[in-house]
Amino acid sequence: QPQLVESGGGLVQPGGSLRLSCAASGFPLGDYAIGWFRQVPGKEREGVSCISRSDGSIDYADSVKGRFTISRDKDKNTVNLQMSSLKPEDTAVYYCAAVLFLTNCPLNAMDYWGKGTLVTVSS
């Protein structure tokens, strides 16, 4: 069955960096737009970044522009999120999700979701 698994979360000091990975099994990520989302307890899940199936469209939330970079590794069937200059407000559970054929990542229309990985930014 199609699955997504996030990895790379952990504890990092403000200003530090982490790289999150989203690994797919059972389907080729190249046919899907892939989004990264994050959620803080008690808050709504929000979009962080999205890369289209053709890699022709990449979007970032205003809060992470210039600090986060999304990319594909086709050989490993993974999508990565490189995070730098991390701030305490980046603390959240980060999820990756896939949607077939779309060039954007609608929160309520994603086909597959991972279980999430926790990122904690604290001194």
C-alpha positions in Angstrom: 0.0 0.0 0.0 1.2 3.6 -0.7 3.1 5.0 2.3 5.0 8.2 3.2 7.5 8.3 6.0 9.1 11.5 7.4 12.4 11.6 9.1 15.0 14.1 10.3 13.2 15.8 13.0 14.8 16.6 16.4 15.9 19.3 18.8 17.9 22.2 17.4 19.0 25.6 18.8 17.6 28.8 17.3 19.6 29.7 14.1 20.4 26.0 13.5 19.5 23.8 10.6 17.8 20.5 10.0 16.9 18.5 6.9 13.7 16.6 6.8 13.1 13.7 4.4 9.9 12.3 3.0 10.3 8.7 1.7 7.6 7.1 -0.5 6.9 3.5 -1.0 4.3 1.9 -3.3 4.1 4.8 -5.7 6.4 7.1 -7.6 6.6 10.6 -6.2 7.3 11.9 -9.6 3.6 11.6 -10.5 2.6 13.7 -7.4 2.8 17.2 -6.1 4.4 16.9 -2.6 3.7 19.3 0.2 5.2 19.8 3.6 2.8 20.9 6.3 3.2 21.6 10.0 1.0 21.7 13.0 1.3 22.9 16.6 -1.0 21.4 19.2 -4.2 23.4 19.4 -3.6 25.1 16.0 -4.7 24.3 12.5 -2.3 22.5 10.2 -0.7 24.9 7.8 1.2 24.6 4.5 4.9 25.1 4.5 6.1 24.3 1.0 4.9 22.5 -2.1 6.7 21.1 -5.2 4.7 20.2 -8.3 4.8 16.9 -10.1 6.9 18.4 -12.8 9.1 20.4 -10.4 8.1 23.4 -12.4 6.3 25.1 -9.5 7.7 25.5 -6.0 6.0 27.5 -3.3 6.8 28.5 0.3 4.8 30.0 3.0 5.8 33.6 3.7 7.0 32.6 7.1 9.7 30.3 5.7 10.7 32.0 2.5 14.5 32.4 2.2 15.0 29.8 5.0 13.5 26.6 3.8 14.3 24.7 0.5 12.2 21.8 -0.9 13.8 19.4 -3.4 13.3 15.9 -4.9 15.7 13.0 -4.9 14.3 10.9 -7.7 16.8 8.1 -7.2 15.7 7.6 -3.7 12.0 8.4 -4.3 12.1 11.1 -1.6 11.4 14.8 -1.1 13.5 16.8 1.2 13.0 20.0 3.2 16.2 21.8 4.1 15.5 24.2 7.0 18.0 26.8 8.1 17.9 29.8 10.4 15.4 28.0 12.5 13.3 30.0 14.9 11.3 28.9 18.0 8.1 29.5 16.1 9.1 26.8 13.6 8.6 24.2 16.4 5.9 21.8 15.2 5.1 18.4 13.9 6.0 18.4 10.2 4.1 16.2 7.8 4.6 15.4 4.2 1.8 14.6 1.8 1.2 13.7 -1.8 -1.5 14.6 -4.3 -1.7 13.1 -7.8 -1.2 15.3 -10.8 -1.8 18.6 -9.1 0.6 21.5 -9.3 -0.3 22.8 -5.9 -0.9 21.2 -2.5 -4.4 21.9 -1.1 -4.5 21.0 2.6 -7.8 19.2 2.3 -7.2 17.4 -1.0 -3.9 15.5 -0.4 -4.1 11.8 -1.2 -1.5 10.4 1.2 -0.1 11.6 4.5 2.9 10.6 6.6 2.7 10.3 10.3 4.9 13.3 11.0 8.2 14.1 12.6 8.7 16.5 15.5 10.9 19.6 15.1 11.7 21.5 18.3 13.7 24.8 18.1 14.8 25.8 21.6 17.8 27.0 23.5 
